[in-house]
């Protein structure tokens, strides 16, 4: 269920992008809900009221793209989103993902059977309080940490059937290779790809350009390296000269990298939320972009 909300000036959130097959654009800087759950993305937040406040502050600032999953917590982030924001703004796009479940110890367990995927879609619908999910990403699990080859035909076919039933509007892919994307597009239209990519990890450069030519969104996660932040003297020097944070520079670089890149920075802090959103106003000169492009050749990217 969505409701009318007062419109906010959103022109500063990195510009806009329209998912293929849709008519309402989203702001290029969105919000990733993963960090609202407890340590290890497991259990409830340390401060429930603060989590609700961050979500409401994001919407008030003009964010209209939230990335989540029912296996964050599990169930925690979706329940927080529902509590904080329902009934949702008309233009809000909530993107979720499926293919995993959580063990009692917080472990990540592949959940790709027909029954598990169907249950995951219904769990997302119930906990978000929606009749239909805007976008559902299938996360490949052949290697839990990085893309690895393997057929995604069976699980994506299940999601395509649920889409045909009216439970899902659009489908995306996560943690995937170019070959898997092509396989996926033979099964159903793909509106977005979500992979690990940042100023130092440039493995998807060619893929990003290919997707941009096709109008498909690319949504990088871990823009500063993940749970062990990227250490780069170049990045720090540029940030110091511009009097901003390294994270803001890393996000601004992504926005400059390609017009189909959408950001989903996550935080449980209102102050960090404001910093993340301010990255959309940061202009980088050609000289600085050239300097930052050199990071990929020298930086050691942490495992994620």
N, C-alpha and C positions, 0 to 999 in steps of 0.2 A: 504494500500500500504506500502511495506517495501523496504528498499534500503540497499545496502552494506555500512557498516561503518567500520572504522579502528578498529581492534580488540584490546582490552585492557586486561592486566593481571588481571584476576578475581579470582585468587586462594585464595585470602584472605577474600572473602566475605562469610565465614562460610561453604565453600564447596558447593556441588551441589546436586540437586534433580531432578529427571525426573518424570513428571506427568504420570500416567498410560495412555497408548495408544499414547504416544508421543516419539519422538526420541531425541529432543534437550533439554538438561538439563537447569534448571534455577539456579542462585545463591541463596543460602539459605537466604541471606539478600537482600530483595527487597526494594521497596519504596511505602509507602501509601500516596495517594494524597489528602486525606480528609482535611488536615490542610491548603491546598492551598486556599480553599474558605474563605469567610469572617467569622466573629464571629458566633458561632452556626452552622457552616458549611452552611452558608446562605449568598448569595451575593458575590460580587467580592472580590479579595484579596486586602489587604491594599496597597501592592506594586506589581503591575503587572509585572514589569521588574524583580523584585527579584524572583517572583514565576517561571518565565521562566528560570531564571539562576539556581535555585535549581534543576529543572527537568534536565536541560542539564548537570549539575555537577554530578547528580546521574548516568546518562548514561556514562559520561566520566570516572567515577570511576569504571565502570564495572557492574552496576546494569542492570539486564535484566528481571525483574519481577516488574510490576507496578500494584498496586491495586487502583481501582477507582470506581466511579458510576456516572451515569448521574443525580442522585438526590442529589449529592454534589453540592450545589450552589443555585438552580439546574443548571445543564449544565456547570457550571464554570470550574470544574477541567478537564473535558473531553476536553473542548475548549482550555484550557491552555496546556494540553498534546499535542493536535494536533498542536497548534501554535509553541510550543517549539521543538517538536521532529519529526514531519512528514516531509518527508517520514521516517518511522521507521527503526531502525536496524533490520536486518534479524532475529536475535535471541531474539528480545524483545517479551515477553509475557505480554499482557495487560489483567488483570482480572477485570471484572466489576460485579456489582450486581444489581438485580431488586427486586421489590415488594413494593416500596414506592413512594410517590410523596410528594411534599412540598406545604403546605398552604401558603397563602400570608403573614402570620405571622411567617413563618419559621417552622411551626409544621410538624411533620412526620405523613403522612396519609397512611394507607395500600392501596396498589394498586395491587390487585391480580386477577382481572378479566382477561379473555382472551384478551379483547381489550386493557386493560392497560398494560399487560405484552408484548403483541405484539408491542404496541407503544413504550414501554421502550427499547426493543431490537433495533428497528429501530432508535430511538433517539440516543442510544449509538453508533450505526454504523455511523450515520450521523455526530455527533459531534466529534467522534474520526477519521473520515475519513477512515473507514475500510469497506471492502466488507464482511468480516466475523469476528466475535468476537472470540478471542482465548478461553476464559473461561467466562461463565456467572454463577454467584452464585445466587441461589434463597434464599433470606433471609426470614425465617419464621417470621410471625408477630403476632402470637397468644399472645405473650407478647413482646412489643417493646424493652424491656430492657434485657430479658433473655430467654433461651429456655423454651418452654411450649408445652405440648402435643397437638396434633391436626393433622389431615390428611393434607399432602402436595401433595396428588395425583393429584388434579385438576390443580393447577398452574404448577407443575413440568411436567405434561403431555403436557401442552401448550409449555413449553420450549423445551421438547423433540421433539415435532413436528417441531418447528423452527430449531432445530438442524438437523433434517432429511431434511429440506428444504435447508440446506447449509449455514444458517446464523450464526450458532454457532458451534465451533469445539468440545468443552467439557463443561460439566456441573459440578457445585459444589453446596454446601449447606452452609448456614450460620445461626447462632442462632438456632441450632437444637439439638434435643435429639437423643440418639442412636436408639430409635424406629423409628424416622423419617428418619434417615439415611438408615436403613434397608428397609423402605417403598420406599425411593427414589431409592435405588439400584435395586429394582424390576421393576422400570419404565425405568431407563437409567443408564449407567455407571457414577459413581461419582468419580471425580479425586481429589477433595479437600473438606475439611470442615473448615469453619472459625467460631470460637467461642471465647467467652471471657475466657481467661486463662492466668495466670501468676504465679509468684513465690509464691504468697499468695493464689490465687484462684485456687485450685487443683481439682475441681469437675470433670474434664474431664480426669483424670489420666488414668483410665481404657480404656476410649475411644481412647486416643492417642495410647496406646499400641496395641489395636485391629486394628486401622487404619494402623499403621506401619507394622503390619504383613501382611496386604493386599496391601501394597504399595501405600496407599492413603495419600496425603499431609494433614497435620493439620496446619492451619494458625491462630495463636492466635492474638487477637487484645487487645489493652490496656495493654502492657507488664509491665507497672508500675502503673496500677490501674485505668487509665482513666483520666477524667477531674479533679478528685481530687486525686493527686498522693498518692500512698501507703507510709505510714510512718513506717519505720522499723529501729530500731537501729542496728539490725544484718546486714541488707543490707548496711547501712551507714558505719558501722565499716569495713566490708569487702572492700567496695569501697575505704575507706581511706587507708587501708593497701596496696591495689593494686595500689593506686594513679590513680584511674579512677573514673568515675561518677557512682552513683547508677543505672542509666538507662543502662549503659554499662554492669554492672554486671548482671542486670535482663535479658538483652538480651542474654548475654553469657550463663547464666544458661539455658535459653530456648534452645539454640543451643546444649548444652550438654544433655538436657533432652531426646531427641529422634531424630534420623536422618531424620524423616519425617516432622519435624517442620520447617516451613518457616516463616521468620519474614518480616513484612511490616511496619517498623517504619516510622512515618510521621513527617515532619517538614517543615517550611517555611524558615529555616535558614541554609545557607551553612555550618556554623560552627557546628551546631547540626547534619547536615547530615554527616559530616566527623566523628563526635563522634559515631554516630550510626553504620556507616560502620566499624569503628575500633573495634567494639565489636566482629567481626568475628575473630580477631587475639588474643582475650583474652582467655588464657587457665586457667581453674579453677582446682585446685588440688582436689583429692578425699576428703581431709579434709575440704576444703572450700565448696565443694558441699554438704557434710553432714551438715555443719553449715547452709548453705542456705536452705536446705530442712526443717530445723526446723522452718522457718518463717511461713509456712502454719498453724502451730499449735498455733502460738502466735499473728499473725497479724490480725488486723481488716481491712477487705477489703472494700473500699468505694463502694457505689452503683454507677453503671455506666449507 
